[in-house]
Amino acid sequence: MSQMGKPSHEEEEYFAKVEMEKRQNLAEKLKENMASEELDKLKALHWHHCANCGFEMHSVVFKGVTIEKCPHCGGIFLDPGELEQLAGKEGGFISAVLSIFKT
């Protein structure tokens, strides 16, 4: 503080900057929490539901692999690795298609 008991201009700027950083950090944390909560709500809302028609998916065993199938539209959902299990590890077309989706 300056000699008169009043904060100097530099002190005011410093504390204003610190306060602004605190508020920005708080806003970012709230945003992250809201985003996380929203994602949790969406996941709960859509968990095991068909992306095509919204009906609940049912697990079925197909060629020894448990996959999710929609009883309404017949849509199929495969978890990572299940396409390879069903198609085999052969080269060719399936490998080329899969390479497009791998990052």
N, C-alpha and C positions, 0 to 999 in steps of 0.2 A: 504494500500500500504506500501511497505517497505520504508526504509529511503531514498533510492536513487531515488524514483519516479517510479521504476519498480514494477509491481505487483509480489507478491511472488508466489511460486509454488502452494501453497494452494489456493490463490485467483484465479489463472488461472484455476485450477481444478474446483473450485466452479462455476465460470462463464461459463466454458465449459459445466459443468453438467446442469446448468440452461438453457443454450442455447439448449442443446440436448433435454431436457424435453419439451421446447417450440416447437421445431421442431417435436418431436414425437406427442405432443398433436395436433398440426396443421395437421399432416399427418393423425391422427385418425379421426379428424373432417372432413377432405376432403374425407376420405374413407367412413365415415358414410353418408355424403351428396351424394356421388356418388352412394352408395348402395341404398339410399332412392330414388334418381332420377331414377336409373335403375329399381327399383321396380315399381315406378309410370309409367314408360314407358311400362313395361311388363303388368301391370294391364290394362293400356289403350289399349294395343295391343290385349290382350286376354279377355277383359271384355265381358261377355255374349257370349262367343264362346265355342263351344263344345270341351271338352278335348279329345274326340275320333277322330273327323274329322276336327275340326276347323271352321265349319259353325256357323253362328250366331244362338244363341238359341232364342226360342220364348216362351213367357209366356203363359201357358194354365191353366185352372182351371180343376182339377181332384179331384173328391169327395170333393169339397168345399175347396181345398187347391191349391193355385197358385204355380205351379212348372215351371221349365224351361225345354223345350223339343227341341231336335234338329230335324228340318224337314228333314234333309238329312239321318242320320243314325238311328234316333229314340232314341238316348241317352237321359237320364233323369238326371237333376241335382236337388238335394233337398237341401234346406237351413237347418240349424240346427233346429231340432224339427219337421220338416215336415214328416219325416218317422214315428215318433211316432203318429202324427196326422192321417196319412193314415192307419197305422197298428193298431192303438188303444193302449191303455195302458195295454193290456193283458200281462200276464206273458208268459213264455215259450220261444219258439225259437227266436222271434224278440228281446225280452229283452236280451237273451243270446248273440245274435249277436251284439246288441248295446253296451253291456257292454265291449266288446272287444275294441271298438273304443273310449270309454270314458277314460279320463286320470285323 
